[in-house]
């Protein structure tokens, strides 16, 4: 009797869990590990949530899936959200929490290139992926540092080819995210080279980047579920910072093809964009009015949009942040 009663309570509890679909903006990796850690550590279950994680193919893909109801909440570049909202004011998606409070874009080069600062890139060969959001910001970084837009010989290549191109001398520098430092550093070491990384955030590009974004319908129709989700996510992000190995192992458990050591290194690189002087000043996850406006001004320049095409505050919902 007791056993059957316990079983009944258990199944009732399982039935009662609120389902949430979390949409990634890319494939699973160390920088995405907090949501996996939250599942594995039971943080979401403790909040009465059953979370399903879906892989993505870029911020635009993630935003579209959230806007069309295929997912409730997820990660996407806030700049992509702003650009989309500027062109379609009815887009029903809001940014609710900042993940990367600094720009992840960077030039990667080798010590032998002689490139030590952004201005040294003038006249050099630079390779980039055709799909990266970094490409839109390249002209701004060049201009900020007194360089003409055509001051580099830019070529586009498959993302997987960028590392080999750099290591074998096919290009002087590549454009990639600082979340991939460990990957390229390992390639450099195995070919007897030393990697040099020049983050664009150190060269004048100040903005929010990857953020938690949510469907307006999710926020308005299931506000308590949204609050519980963000409470668990915030807890997961903090534990990821404190125990990267545990986070990497949680990711590997759910996505076995992700190597634990690679994920640990990716988490270390990502955390520089999450926990830093900006988060110390404003708080983890914060979306301040000042930095939101600054982000929009840079996005508008990069996307060649009029500054008044969007009130950037219309893409922000701070309700969940305030409830943490």
Secondary structure, DSSP 8 states (H G I E B T S, - for coil): -HHHHHHHHHHHHHHH-EEEEEE-SSS--GGGHHHHHHHHTTHHHHTTEEEEEE--SSHHHHHHHHHTTS-SEEEEEHHHHHHHHHH-TT--EEEEEES--S--EEEEEEGGG---SGGGGTT-EEEE-SS-THHHHHHHHHHHTT--TTSSEEEE--HHHHHHHHHTTS-SEEEEEGGGHHHHHHHHHHTT--EEEEEGGGGT-----EEEEEEHHHHHH-HHHHHHHHHHHHHHHHHHHH-HHHHHHHHHHHSTTS-HHHHHHHHHHHHTTTSSHHHHHH-TT---HHHHHHHHHHHHHHHT--GGG--GGGGB--HHHHT-
